[in-house]
């Protein structure tokens, strides 16, 4: 069994986003998922980016605005947003409260490496 707690997970901070890497390539044999928990500070936003793995965001707290390709919509707790492979996407906290989501990507990739190279 693989278990990772947010409080002990590797973390990366950039532009008001704090990402906790819960599962990534190499954590378990033959894993096909990469999972992060992301806290977005009030008024902060993720830069528009894209990558080969397809992805979903599950909003777990707060309210934000999500862009996928040319489409933009408000998102809130309980929403799931699907992001196809290589489609530009970004998310923004549009409130004065913490905004959090979980990201799941497949196939798995080395999230720390991408953060450190400033790709995502």
C-alpha distances in whole Angstrom, upper triangle without the diagonal:
4,6,10,13,16,18,16,16,19,22,25,28,31,34,32,29,26,23,19,17,14,12,15,16,14,11,9,11,13,12,15,15,16,16,18,20,23,26,29,32,35,38,35,34,32,34,35,33,31,29,28,24,25,24,24,24,23,26,24,27,31,33,34,35,34,35,34,37,40,39,38,37,36,33,32,29,27,28,26,28,28,28,29,29,32,33,34,33,33,32,34,34,37,38,38,35,31,30,26,24,20,21,19,20,20,20,18,20,20,21,22,24,26,26,28,30,31,30,29
4,7,10,13,15,13,12,15,18,21,24,27,30,29,25,22,19,16,13,10,9,11,13,12,8,7,10,13,11,14,13,13,13,15,16,20,23,26,29,32,34,32,31,29,31,32,29,28,26,25,22,23,21,21,22,21,23,22,25,29,31,31,33,31,32,31,34,37,36,36,35,34,31,29,27,25,26,24,26,25,26,27,27,29,30,31,30,29,29,31,31,35,35,35,32,28,27,23,21,18,18,16,17,18,18,15,17,17,17,18,21,22,23,24,27,27,27,25
4,7,10,12,10,10,13,16,19,22,25,28,27,23,20,17,14,12,9,9,12,15,14,10,10,14,16,13,16,14,14,12,13,14,18,20,24,26,30,32,29,29,27,30,31,29,28,26,26,23,23,21,21,21,20,21,20,22,26,28,29,31,29,31,31,34,37,36,35,33,32,29,27,24,24,25,23,25,25,26,28,27,29,31,31,29,28,27,29,29,32,32,32,29,25,24,20,19,16,17,16,18,19,19,17,18,18,17,18,21,22,22,24,26,27,27,25
4,7,9,7,6,10,12,16,19,22,25,23,20,16,14,10,9,6,8,11,14,14,10,11,15,17,14,16,14,12,11,11,11,15,17,20,23,26,29,26,26,24,27,28,26,26,24,25,22,22,20,20,19,18,20,18,20,23,26,26,28,27,29,29,32,35,34,32,31,30,27,25,23,22,24,22,24,24,25,26,26,28,29,29,27,26,25,26,26,29,29,29,26,22,21,18,17,14,15,15,17,18,19,16,17,16,15,15,19,20,19,21,24,24,24,22
4,5,5,6,10,11,15,17,21,23,21,18,15,13,9,10,7,10,14,17,17,14,15,19,21,18,19,16,15,12,11,10,13,15,18,20,24,26,24,24,23,26,28,27,27,26,27,24,24,21,20,19,18,18,16,18,21,24,25,27,26,29,29,32,35,33,32,31,29,25,24,21,21,23,22,24,25,25,28,28,29,30,29,27,25,24,25,24,27,27,26,23,19,19,16,15,13,15,16,18,21,22,19,19,18,16,16,20,21,20,21,24,24,25,22
4,5,5,8,9,12,14,17,20,17,14,11,9,6,8,7,10,13,17,18,15,17,21,22,19,20,17,14,11,9,7,10,11,15,17,20,23,21,21,20,23,25,24,25,24,25,22,23,20,19,17,16,16,14,15,18,21,21,24,23,26,26,30,32,31,29,28,26,23,21,19,19,21,20,22,23,23,26,26,27,28,27,24,22,21,21,20,24,23,23,20,16,16,12,13,11,13,15,17,20,21,18,19,17,15,15,19,19,17,19,22,22,22,20
4,6,9,9,13,14,18,20,18,16,12,11,8,10,10,13,16,20,20,17,19,23,25,22,23,20,17,15,12,11,12,13,16,17,21,24,22,22,22,25,27,27,27,27,28,26,26,23,22,20,19,19,17,17,20,23,24,26,26,29,30,33,35,34,32,31,29,26,24,21,22,24,24,25,27,27,30,30,31,31,30,27,25,23,23,22,25,24,23,20,17,17,15,16,15,17,18,21,24,25,22,21,19,17,16,20,21,19,20,23,23,24,22
4,7,9,12,15,18,21,20,17,13,12,9,9,9,12,14,17,17,14,17,20,23,20,22,19,16,14,13,12,14,15,19,20,24,26,24,24,23,26,28,27,27,26,28,25,26,23,23,21,21,21,19,20,23,26,26,29,28,30,31,34,36,35,33,33,31,28,27,24,25,26,25,27,27,28,30,29,30,31,30,28,26,25,25,25,28,27,27,24,20,20,17,18,16,18,19,21,23,23,20,20,17,16,15,18,20,18,19,22,22,23,21
4,6,10,13,16,19,18,15,11,9,6,6,6,9,11,14,14,12,15,18,20,17,19,16,13,11,9,10,12,13,17,19,22,25,22,22,20,23,25,23,24,22,24,21,22,20,20,19,19,19,18,19,22,24,24,26,25,27,27,30,33,32,31,30,29,26,25,23,23,24,23,24,24,24,26,26,27,27,27,24,23,22,23,23,26,26,26,23,19,19,16,15,14,14,15,17,19,20,17,16,14,12,11,15,16,14,16,19,19,20,18
4,7,10,14,17,17,14,10,8,6,5,8,10,10,13,14,12,15,19,20,18,19,16,13,12,10,11,12,14,17,18,22,24,21,21,19,21,23,21,22,21,22,20,22,20,20,19,20,21,20,21,23,25,24,26,25,26,27,29,32,32,30,30,29,26,26,24,25,25,24,24,25,24,26,25,25,26,25,23,22,21,22,23,26,27,26,24,20,19,17,16,15,15,16,17,19,20,16,15,12,10,8,12,13,11,12,16,16,17,16
4,7,10,14,13,10,7,5,4,6,9,12,12,15,16,15,18,22,23,20,20,17,14,12,9,9,9,11,13,15,19,20,17,17,16,18,20,19,20,20,22,20,22,19,19,18,19,19,18,19,21,22,21,23,22,24,25,27,30,29,28,28,26,24,24,23,24,24,23,23,24,23,25,24,24,25,23,21,19,19,19,19,23,23,23,21,17,17,14,15,14,14,16,17,20,20,17,16,13,10,8,12,12,10,11,14,14,16,14
4,7,10,10,8,6,5,7,8,12,14,14,16,18,17,21,24,24,21,21,19,15,13,10,11,10,11,12,14,17,18,15,15,13,15,17,17,18,18,21,19,21,19,19,18,19,19,19,19,21,22,20,22,21,22,23,25,28,27,26,26,25,23,23,23,24,24,23,22,23,22,24,23,22,23,21,19,17,17,17,18,21,22,22,20,17,16,15,15,14,14,16,17,20,21,18,15,13,10,8,11,10,7,8,12,11,13,11
4,7,7,6,5,6,9,11,15,17,17,20,22,21,24,27,28,25,24,21,18,16,12,12,10,10,10,11,14,15,12,12,11,13,16,16,18,19,22,21,22,20,20,18,20,19,19,19,19,20,19,20,20,21,22,24,27,26,24,25,24,22,22,22,24,24,23,22,24,22,25,24,23,23,21,18,16,15,15,15,19,19,19,18,15,15,14,15,15,15,18,19,22,23,21,18,16,13,11,13,13,9,10,13,11,13,11
4,6,5,7,8,12,14,17,19,19,21,23,23,27,29,29,26,26,23,19,17,14,14,11,11,10,11,14,13,10,10,9,10,13,14,17,18,21,21,22,20,20,18,20,19,20,19,19,20,17,18,18,19,20,22,24,24,22,23,22,21,22,23,25,24,23,22,23,21,24,23,22,21,18,16,14,13,13,14,17,18,18,18,15,15,15,16,16,16,19,20,23,24,21,19,17,14,13,14,12,9,10,12,9,12,10
4,6,9,11,15,17,20,22,22,24,27,26,30,32,32,29,28,25,21,20,16,16,12,11,9,9,11,10,7,7,7,8,12,14,17,19,23,22,23,21,21,18,20,19,20,19,18,18,15,16,16,17,19,21,22,23,20,21,20,20,21,22,24,23,23,22,23,21,24,24,22,21,18,16,12,12,11,12,15,16,16,16,14,14,15,16,18,17,21,21,25,26,24,22,20,17,16,17,15,12,14,15,11,13,11
4,7,10,13,16,19,21,22,25,27,26,29,32,32,29,28,25,21,19,15,14,10,8,6,5,8,8,5,7,8,11,14,16,19,21,24,24,24,21,21,18,19,17,17,16,15,15,14,15,16,18,20,22,24,23,20,21,19,18,19,19,22,22,22,21,23,22,25,25,24,23,20,17,13,12,10,10,13,13,13,13,11,11,12,14,16,17,20,21,25,27,25,23,21,18,17,19,17,14,16,17,14,16,13
4,6,10,13,15,18,18,21,24,23,26,29,29,25,24,21,18,15,12,10,7,6,5,6,10,10,7,7,7,10,13,14,17,18,21,20,21,18,17,14,16,14,15,14,14,15,13,14,15,16,18,21,23,22,20,20,18,17,17,17,20,19,19,18,20,19,22,22,21,21,18,15,12,10,10,10,13,14,14,13,10,10,9,11,12,13,16,18,21,23,21,19,18,14,14,17,15,12,14,16,13,14,11
4,7,10,13,15,16,20,22,20,23,27,27,24,23,20,16,14,10,8,6,5,7,8,12,13,11,11,10,13,16,17,19,19,22,21,21,18,18,15,16,15,15,14,15,16,15,17,17,19,21,23,25,25,22,22,21,19,18,18,20,20,20,19,21,20,23,23,23,22,20,17,15,13,13,13,16,17,16,14,11,11,9,11,12,13,16,17,21,22,20,18,17,13,13,16,14,11,13,16,14,15,12
4,6,9,12,13,16,18,17,20,23,23,20,19,16,12,10,6,6,4,7,9,11,15,16,13,13,11,14,16,15,17,17,19,17,18,15,15,13,14,14,14,15,16,17,16,18,17,19,20,22,25,24,22,22,21,19,19,18,19,19,18,18,19,18,21,21,21,21,19,16,14,13,14,14,18,19,19,17,13,12,10,10,9,10,12,14,17,19,16,15,13,10,10,13,12,9,12,15,13,14,11
4,6,9,11,14,16,14,17,20,21,18,18,15,11,9,5,5,6,8,12,14,18,19,17,16,15,17,19,18,19,19,21,18,19,16,16,14,15,15,14,15,18,19,19,21,20,22,22,25,28,27,25,25,23,21,20,19,20,20,19,19,20,20,22,22,23,23,22,19,17,16,17,17,21,21,21,19,15,14,11,11,9,10,12,14,17,18,15,15,13,10,10,14,13,11,14,16,15,16,14
4,6,7,11,12,11,14,17,17,14,15,12,8,6,5,7,9,12,15,17,21,22,19,18,16,18,20,18,18,17,18,16,17,15,15,14,15,16,16,18,20,22,21,22,21,22,22,25,28,27,26,26,25,22,22,20,21,21,19,19,19,19,21,20,21,22,21,19,18,18,19,20,24,24,25,22,18,17,14,12,10,10,11,12,14,15,12,11,10,7,8,11,12,10,13,15,15,15,13
4,7,11,12,9,12,15,16,13,13,10,8,5,5,7,10,13,16,19,23,25,22,21,19,21,22,21,20,19,20,17,17,15,15,14,14,16,15,18,21,22,22,24,22,24,23,26,29,28,27,27,26,23,22,20,20,20,18,19,19,19,21,21,22,23,23,21,20,20,21,22,25,26,26,23,19,18,14,13,10,10,10,12,14,15,12,12,11,10,11,14,15,14,16,19,19,18,16
4,7,9,6,8,12,12,9,10,7,5,5,7,10,13,16,19,22,26,27,24,23,20,22,23,20,19,17,17,14,15,14,14,15,16,18,18,20,23,25,24,25,23,24,23,26,29,29,28,28,27,24,24,22,21,21,19,19,19,19,20,19,21,22,23,21,21,21,23,24,28,28,29,26,23,21,17,15,11,10,9,10,11,12,8,9,9,9,10,13,14,14,16,18,19,18,16
4,6,6,8,11,11,8,9,7,4,6,8,12,14,18,20,24,27,28,25,23,20,21,21,19,17,15,15,12,14,13,15,16,17,20,20,23,25,26,25,26,23,24,23,25,28,28,28,28,28,25,26,24,24,23,20,20,19,18,19,17,19,21,21,20,20,21,24,25,29,30,31,28,24,22,19,17,13,11,10,9,10,10,6,6,6,6,8,10,11,12,14,16,17,16,14
4,6,7,9,8,7,8,7,7,10,12,16,18,21,24,27,30,31,27,25,22,23,23,20,18,15,14,12,15,15,17,18,20,23,24,26,29,30,28,28,26,26,24,26,30,30,30,30,31,28,29,27,27,26,23,22,21,19,19,17,19,21,22,22,22,24,26,28,32,33,34,32,28,26,22,20,17,14,12,10,10,9,5,5,5,8,10,10,12,14,15,16,18,16,16
4,6,7,8,7,10,10,10,12,15,18,20,24,26,29,33,34,30,28,25,26,26,23,22,19,18,16,18,18,20,22,23,26,26,29,31,32,31,32,29,30,28,30,33,34,34,34,34,31,32,30,29,29,26,26,24,23,23,21,22,25,26,25,26,27,30,31,35,36,37,34,30,28,25,23,19,17,15,14,13,12,9,8,8,10,11,12,14,16,17,18,20,19,19
4,7,9,8,10,10,9,11,13,16,19,22,25,28,31,33,29,28,25,27,27,24,23,20,20,17,19,18,20,21,22,24,24,27,29,31,30,31,29,30,29,31,34,34,34,34,33,30,30,28,27,27,25,25,24,23,24,22,24,26,27,26,26,27,29,30,34,34,35,32,28,27,23,21,18,16,15,14,14,13,10,10,9,11,12,14,16,17,18,20,21,21,20
4,6,6,9,10,11,12,15,18,21,25,28,31,34,35,32,31,28,29,29,27,25,22,21,18,20,19,21,22,23,25,25,28,31,33,32,33,31,31,30,32,36,35,35,35,35,32,31,29,28,28,25,26,24,24,24,23,25,27,28,28,28,29,31,32,36,37,37,35,31,29,25,23,19,18,15,15,14,13,11,12,12,14,15,17,19,20,21,23,24,23,22
4,6,9,11,13,15,18,21,24,28,31,34,37,38,35,33,30,31,31,28,26,23,21,18,20,20,22,24,25,28,28,31,34,35,35,35,33,33,31,33,37,36,37,37,37,34,34,32,30,30,27,27,26,25,25,23,25,28,30,29,30,31,34,35,39,40,41,38,34,32,28,26,22,20,17,16,15,13,11,13,14,16,18,18,20,22,23,24,26,25,24
4,6,9,12,15,18,21,24,28,30,34,37,38,35,32,29,30,30,26,24,20,18,16,17,18,20,22,24,27,28,31,34,35,34,34,31,31,29,30,34,34,35,35,35,32,33,31,29,29,25,25,23,23,22,20,23,25,27,27,29,30,33,34,38,39,40,38,34,32,28,25,21,19,16,14,12,10,9,12,13,16,18,19,20,22,23,24,26,24,23
4,6,8,11,14,18,21,24,27,30,33,34,31,29,26,27,27,24,21,18,16,13,15,15,17,19,20,23,24,27,30,31,30,30,27,28,26,28,31,31,31,31,32,29,29,27,26,25,22,22,20,20,20,18,21,23,25,24,25,26,29,31,34,35,37,34,30,28,24,21,17,15,12,11,9,8,7,9,11,13,16,17,18,20,21,22,23,22,21
4,7,10,14,17,20,23,26,29,32,33,30,27,24,25,24,21,18,15,13,10,11,12,14,16,18,21,22,26,28,29,28,28,25,25,23,24,28,28,28,28,29,26,27,26,24,23,19,19,17,16,16,15,17,20,22,21,23,24,27,29,32,34,35,33,29,27,23,20,16,14,10,8,6,5,5,8,11,13,16,17,17,19,21,22,22,20,19
4,6,10,13,16,20,22,26,28,29,26,24,21,22,22,19,17,14,13,9,10,9,11,13,15,18,19,22,25,25,24,25,22,22,20,23,26,26,26,26,26,23,24,22,21,20,16,16,15,14,15,14,17,18,20,19,20,21,24,25,29,30,32,29,26,23,19,16,12,10,7,6,5,6,4,8,10,11,14,16,15,17,19,20,20,18,17
4,7,11,13,17,19,22,25,26,23,21,18,19,19,17,15,13,13,9,10,9,11,12,14,16,17,20,23,23,22,23,20,21,19,22,25,25,24,24,25,22,22,21,20,19,16,16,15,14,15,14,16,17,18,17,18,18,21,23,26,27,29,26,23,20,17,14,10,8,6,5,6,7,5,6,8,7,11,13,12,13,16,17,17,15,13
4,7,10,13,16,20,22,24,21,19,17,19,19,17,16,15,15,12,12,10,10,10,11,13,14,17,19,20,20,21,18,20,19,22,25,24,23,23,22,19,19,18,17,17,14,15,14,14,16,16,18,18,19,17,17,17,19,20,23,25,26,23,20,17,13,11,7,6,5,6,9,11,8,10,10,9,11,14,13,13,17,18,18,16,14
4,6,10,12,16,19,20,17,16,14,16,17,16,16,15,16,14,14,11,11,10,11,12,12,14,17,18,17,19,17,19,18,21,24,23,22,22,21,18,18,16,17,16,14,15,15,15,17,17,18,19,18,16,15,14,16,17,21,22,22,20,16,14,11,8,6,5,7,9,12,14,11,11,11,9,10,14,13,12,15,17,16,15,12
4,7,10,13,16,18,16,15,14,17,18,18,18,18,20,17,16,13,12,10,10,10,9,11,14,15,15,17,16,19,19,22,25,23,22,21,19,16,15,14,14,15,14,15,16,16,19,20,21,21,20,17,15,14,15,15,18,19,19,16,13,11,7,6,4,6,9,12,15,17,15,15,15,12,13,16,15,14,17,19,18,17,14
4,6,10,13,14,12,11,10,14,16,16,17,17,20,18,17,14,13,10,10,10,10,10,12,13,13,15,14,16,17,21,23,22,19,19,17,15,14,13,15,15,14,14,16,16,19,20,20,20,18,15,13,11,12,11,15,16,16,14,10,8,6,5,6,8,11,13,17,19,17,17,16,13,14,17,15,13,16,18,16,16,12
4,6,10,12,10,10,11,14,17,18,19,20,23,21,21,17,16,12,12,10,10,9,10,12,12,14,15,17,19,22,24,23,20,19,17,15,14,13,15,16,16,16,19,19,22,23,23,22,20,17,14,11,11,9,13,13,13,10,7,6,4,7,9,11,15,17,21,23,21,20,20,16,16,19,18,15,18,20,18,18,15
4,7,8,6,7,8,12,15,16,19,20,23,22,21,18,16,13,13,11,11,10,10,10,9,12,13,15,18,21,22,21,18,17,15,13,13,13,16,16,17,16,19,19,22,23,23,21,19,15,12,9,8,6,10,10,11,9,6,5,6,8,11,13,16,19,22,24,23,22,21,17,18,20,18,16,18,20,17,18,14
4,6,5,8,11,14,17,19,22,23,27,25,25,22,20,17,17,14,14,12,11,11,11,13,15,18,20,23,24,23,20,19,16,16,15,15,19,19,20,20,22,22,26,26,26,24,21,18,15,12,9,7,10,9,8,7,5,7,9,12,15,16,20,22,26,28,26,25,24,20,20,23,21,18,20,22,19,20,17
4,6,9,12,15,18,20,23,25,29,28,27,24,22,18,18,15,15,12,10,10,10,12,15,17,21,23,24,22,19,18,15,15,14,15,19,19,20,20,23,23,27,28,27,25,22,19,15,12,9,6,7,6,5,6,6,7,11,14,17,19,23,25,29,31,29,28,27,24,24,26,24,21,23,25,21,23,19
4,7,10,13,15,18,22,24,28,27,26,23,22,19,19,16,17,15,12,11,9,11,13,16,19,21,21,20,17,16,14,15,15,17,20,20,21,20,23,22,26,27,26,24,20,17,14,11,7,5,6,7,7,9,9,10,13,15,19,20,23,25,29,31,29,28,28,24,24,26,24,21,23,24,20,21,18
4,7,10,13,15,19,21,25,24,23,21,20,17,18,16,17,15,13,12,10,11,12,14,17,20,20,19,16,16,15,15,16,17,20,19,20,19,21,20,23,24,23,21,18,15,11,9,6,6,8,9,10,11,10,9,12,14,16,17,21,22,26,28,26,25,24,20,21,22,20,17,19,20,17,18,15
4,6,9,12,15,18,21,21,20,18,17,14,16,14,16,15,14,12,9,9,10,11,14,16,17,16,14,14,13,14,15,17,19,18,18,16,18,17,20,21,19,17,14,11,7,6,4,6,9,11,13,13,12,10,12,13,15,15,18,19,23,25,24,22,22,18,19,21,18,15,18,18,15,15,12
4,6,8,12,14,18,17,17,15,15,13,15,14,17,16,15,14,11,11,10,10,12,14,16,16,14,15,15,14,16,18,20,18,17,15,16,14,17,18,16,15,11,9,5,5,6,9,12,15,16,16,14,12,12,12,14,13,16,16,20,21,20,19,19,15,16,17,14,12,15,15,12,11,8
4,6,10,13,16,17,17,16,17,15,18,18,20,20,19,17,14,13,11,10,12,13,15,15,14,16,17,17,19,21,23,20,19,17,17,15,17,17,15,13,10,8,6,8,9,12,15,18,19,20,18,16,16,15,17,15,18,17,20,22,21,19,19,16,17,17,14,12,15,14,10,10,8
4,7,11,14,15,15,14,15,15,18,18,21,21,20,18,15,12,10,8,9,9,11,13,12,15,16,17,19,21,23,20,18,15,15,12,14,14,12,10,6,5,5,8,10,14,16,19,21,22,20,18,17,16,17,15,17,17,19,20,20,19,19,17,18,18,14,14,17,15,12,10,8
4,7,11,12,13,12,14,14,18,19,22,22,22,20,17,15,12,10,10,10,13,14,14,17,18,18,21,23,23,21,19,15,15,11,12,11,9,8,5,6,7,10,13,17,19,22,24,24,22,19,18,17,17,14,16,14,16,17,17,15,16,14,16,15,11,12,15,13,10,7,6
4,7,9,10,10,13,14,18,19,22,24,24,22,19,17,14,11,10,10,13,14,15,18,20,19,22,23,23,20,18,15,13,9,9,8,5,5,4,6,9,12,16,19,22,25,27,27,24,21,20,18,17,14,14,12,13,14,15,13,15,13,16,15,11,13,16,14,12,8,8
4,6,8,9,13,14,18,20,23,25,25,24,21,20,16,15,12,12,16,17,19,21,22,21,24,25,24,22,19,16,13,10,9,6,5,7,8,9,12,15,18,22,24,27,29,29,26,23,21,18,17,13,13,10,11,11,12,10,12,11,14,13,10,12,15,13,12,9,8
4,6,9,13,15,19,22,24,27,28,27,24,22,19,17,14,14,18,19,21,22,24,23,26,26,25,23,19,16,14,10,8,5,5,8,10,12,15,18,22,25,27,30,32,31,28,25,23,20,18,14,13,9,9,9,10,10,12,13,16,15,12,15,17,16,15,12,12
4,6,10,13,16,19,22,24,26,25,23,21,18,17,14,15,19,19,20,22,23,22,23,24,22,20,17,14,12,9,8,5,7,10,12,12,15,17,21,24,26,29,31,30,27,23,21,18,15,11,9,6,5,6,7,8,11,11,15,15,12,15,18,17,16,13,12
4,7,11,14,17,20,22,24,23,21,19,16,15,12,13,17,17,18,19,21,19,21,21,20,17,13,11,8,6,5,4,8,9,11,11,14,16,20,22,25,27,30,28,26,22,20,16,14,10,8,6,6,7,10,11,14,14,17,18,15,17,20,20,19,15,14
4,7,10,13,16,19,20,19,17,17,13,13,11,13,17,16,16,17,18,16,17,18,16,14,10,8,6,5,7,7,10,10,11,10,12,13,17,19,22,24,26,25,22,18,16,12,10,7,6,4,6,9,10,12,14,13,17,17,15,16,20,19,18,15,13
4,7,10,13,15,17,16,15,15,12,13,11,14,17,15,15,15,15,13,14,14,12,10,7,5,5,6,9,11,13,12,13,11,12,12,15,17,20,22,24,22,20,16,13,10,8,6,5,7,9,12,13,14,17,15,18,20,17,18,22,22,20,18,15
4,6,9,12,13,13,12,12,10,12,11,15,17,15,14,13,13,10,11,11,10,8,6,5,7,8,11,13,15,14,14,11,11,10,13,14,16,18,21,19,16,12,10,6,6,5,7,9,12,15,15,16,18,15,18,20,18,17,21,22,20,18,14
4,6,9,11,12,12,13,11,14,14,18,20,17,16,14,13,10,9,8,7,6,4,7,9,11,15,17,19,17,17,14,14,12,14,14,16,18,20,17,15,11,9,5,5,7,8,12,15,17,17,19,20,18,20,23,21,20,24,25,23,21,18
4,6,8,8,9,11,11,14,15,19,20,18,15,13,11,7,6,5,6,5,6,8,12,14,17,20,21,19,19,15,13,11,12,11,13,14,16,14,12,8,6,4,7,9,12,15,18,21,20,21,22,19,22,24,22,21,24,26,23,22,18
4,7,9,11,14,14,17,19,22,24,21,19,16,14,10,8,5,6,8,9,12,15,17,21,23,24,23,22,18,17,14,14,13,15,14,16,13,10,8,6,5,7,10,13,17,20,23,22,23,23,20,22,25,24,22,25,27,25,24,20
4,7,9,13,14,18,20,23,24,22,19,16,13,10,7,5,8,10,12,14,18,19,23,25,26,24,23,19,17,13,13,11,12,11,12,9,7,5,5,7,10,13,16,20,23,26,25,25,26,22,24,27,25,23,26,28,25,25,21
4,7,11,13,16,19,22,23,20,17,14,11,9,6,6,10,11,13,15,18,20,24,26,27,24,23,19,16,12,11,8,9,8,9,7,6,4,7,9,12,15,18,22,25,28,27,27,28,24,25,28,26,24,27,29,26,26,22
4,7,10,14,16,20,20,17,14,11,7,6,4,7,10,10,13,13,17,18,22,24,25,22,20,17,14,10,9,6,6,7,10,9,9,6,9,10,14,16,19,21,25,28,27,27,28,25,26,29,26,24,27,28,25,25,21
4,7,10,13,16,17,14,11,9,6,5,6,9,12,11,12,12,15,16,20,22,22,19,17,13,10,7,5,4,5,7,11,10,10,7,9,10,13,14,18,20,23,26,26,26,26,23,24,26,24,22,25,26,22,22,18
4,7,10,13,13,10,7,6,4,6,9,12,14,12,13,11,14,14,18,20,20,16,14,11,8,6,5,7,7,10,13,14,13,10,12,12,15,15,18,20,23,25,25,25,26,23,25,26,23,22,25,25,22,21,18
4,7,10,10,8,6,5,6,7,10,13,14,11,11,8,11,10,14,16,16,13,11,7,6,4,7,9,10,13,17,17,15,12,13,11,14,13,16,17,20,22,22,22,24,21,23,24,21,20,23,23,20,19,15
4,6,7,6,4,7,9,10,14,16,17,14,13,10,11,10,12,14,13,10,8,5,5,6,9,12,13,16,20,20,19,16,16,14,16,15,17,17,20,22,22,22,24,21,23,24,20,20,23,23,19,17,15
4,6,5,6,9,12,12,15,18,18,14,12,9,9,7,9,11,10,7,6,4,7,9,12,15,16,20,23,23,21,18,18,15,16,14,15,15,17,19,20,20,22,20,23,23,20,20,23,22,20,17,15
4,6,8,11,14,15,19,21,21,18,16,12,11,9,9,11,10,6,5,6,9,12,15,18,19,23,26,26,25,21,21,19,20,17,18,17,19,20,22,22,24,22,25,24,21,21,24,23,20,17,16
4,7,10,14,16,19,22,23,19,18,14,14,12,13,15,13,9,8,9,11,13,15,19,19,22,26,26,26,22,23,21,22,20,21,21,22,24,26,25,27,25,28,28,24,24,27,26,23,20,19
4,7,11,12,16,19,19,16,15,12,12,11,13,15,15,11,10,9,11,12,14,17,17,20,24,24,24,20,21,19,20,19,20,20,22,24,26,26,28,25,28,29,25,25,28,27,24,22,19
4,7,10,13,17,17,14,14,11,13,12,15,17,17,13,11,9,9,9,11,13,13,16,20,21,20,17,18,17,19,18,20,20,23,25,26,26,28,25,27,28,25,24,28,27,23,22,19
4,6,10,13,14,11,12,10,12,13,16,19,19,16,14,12,11,10,11,12,12,15,18,19,18,15,16,15,18,17,20,21,23,26,27,27,29,26,28,30,26,25,29,29,25,24,21
4,7,11,12,10,12,11,14,15,18,21,22,18,17,13,12,9,9,10,9,11,15,15,15,12,14,14,16,17,20,21,24,27,27,28,29,26,28,30,27,25,29,29,26,25,21
4,7,9,6,9,8,12,14,17,20,21,18,17,14,12,9,10,10,10,12,15,14,14,10,11,10,13,14,17,19,22,25,25,26,27,24,26,28,25,24,28,28,25,24,20
4,6,6,9,10,14,16,20,23,24,21,20,17,15,12,11,10,10,11,14,12,12,9,10,10,13,14,17,20,23,26,26,27,28,25,27,29,27,25,29,30,27,26,22
4,6,9,11,15,17,21,24,25,23,22,19,17,14,14,12,13,13,15,13,12,9,9,8,11,14,16,19,22,25,25,26,27,24,26,29,27,25,29,30,27,27,23
4,7,10,13,16,20,23,25,22,22,19,18,15,16,15,16,17,19,16,15,12,11,10,11,13,15,18,21,24,24,25,27,24,27,29,27,26,30,31,29,27,24
4,7,10,13,16,19,21,19,19,16,15,13,14,14,15,16,19,17,16,13,12,9,11,12,14,16,19,22,22,24,26,23,26,28,26,25,29,29,27,25,22
4,7,10,13,16,18,16,17,14,14,13,15,16,17,19,22,20,18,14,12,9,9,10,11,13,15,18,19,21,23,21,24,26,23,23,27,27,25,23,20
4,7,10,13,15,13,13,11,11,11,14,15,17,19,22,21,19,15,13,10,11,10,11,12,14,17,18,20,22,19,23,24,21,21,25,25,23,21,17
4,6,10,12,10,12,10,12,13,16,18,20,22,25,24,22,18,16,13,12,10,10,10,12,14,16,18,20,19,22,23,20,21,25,24,22,20,17
4,7,8,7,8,7,10,12,15,18,20,23,26,25,22,19,17,14,13,10,10,9,11,13,15,16,18,17,20,21,18,19,22,21,19,16,14
4,6,6,9,9,13,15,19,22,24,27,30,28,26,23,21,17,16,13,12,10,10,12,15,16,19,18,21,21,18,20,23,22,20,17,15
4,6,9,10,14,16,20,23,26,29,31,30,28,24,22,19,17,14,13,10,9,10,13,13,16,16,19,19,16,18,21,20,19,15,14
4,6,9,13,16,19,23,25,28,31,30,28,25,23,20,19,15,15,12,12,13,15,14,17,16,19,18,15,17,20,18,16,13,12
4,6,10,13,17,20,22,26,28,28,26,23,21,19,18,15,15,13,14,15,17,17,19,18,21,20,17,18,21,19,17,14,13
4,7,11,14,18,20,23,26,26,24,21,20,18,18,15,16,14,16,17,18,17,19,17,20,19,16,16,19,18,15,12,11
4,7,11,14,16,19,22,22,20,17,16,14,15,12,14,13,16,18,18,18,19,16,19,19,16,16,19,18,15,13,10
4,7,11,13,16,19,18,17,14,14,12,14,12,15,15,18,20,20,19,20,16,19,19,16,15,18,18,14,13,10
4,7,9,12,15,15,13,10,11,10,12,12,15,16,19,21,21,20,21,18,19,21,18,16,20,20,16,15,12
4,6,9,12,12,11,9,10,11,14,14,18,19,23,25,24,23,24,20,21,23,20,18,21,21,18,18,14
4,6,8,8,8,6,9,11,14,15,19,21,25,27,26,25,25,22,23,25,22,20,23,24,20,20,17
4,7,9,10,9,12,14,17,19,22,24,28,30,29,29,29,25,27,28,26,23,26,27,23,23,20
4,5,8,8,12,14,18,20,24,26,30,32,31,31,31,27,28,30,28,25,28,29,26,26,23
4,7,9,13,16,20,22,26,28,32,34,33,32,32,28,28,31,29,26,28,30,26,27,24
4,6,10,13,17,20,23,26,30,32,31,30,30,26,26,29,27,24,27,29,26,27,23
4,7,10,14,16,20,23,27,29,27,27,26,23,23,26,24,21,24,26,23,24,20
4,7,11,13,17,20,23,26,24,24,24,21,22,24,22,20,23,25,22,22,18
4,7,10,13,17,20,23,21,21,21,18,19,22,20,18,21,23,20,20,17
4,6,10,13,17,19,18,19,19,16,18,21,19,17,21,22,20,19,15
4,7,10,14,16,15,16,16,14,16,19,17,16,20,21,19,18,15
4,7,10,13,12,13,14,11,14,16,14,14,18,19,17,16,12
4,7,9,9,11,13,11,14,16,15,15,19,20,19,17,14
4,6,6,8,11,10,14,15,13,14,18,18,17,15,13
3,5,8,11,12,15,16,15,17,20,20,19,17,15
4,7,10,12,15,15,14,17,19,19,19,17,16
4,7,9,12,12,12,14,17,17,18,15,14
4,6,9,9,9,11,13,13,14,12,12
4,6,6,7,9,10,11,13,12,11
4,5,5,6,9,10,10,10,9
4,5,5,6,9,10,10,10
4,6,5,6,9,9,10
4,5,5,6,5,6
4,5,5,6,6
4,5,8,9
4,6,8
4,6
4
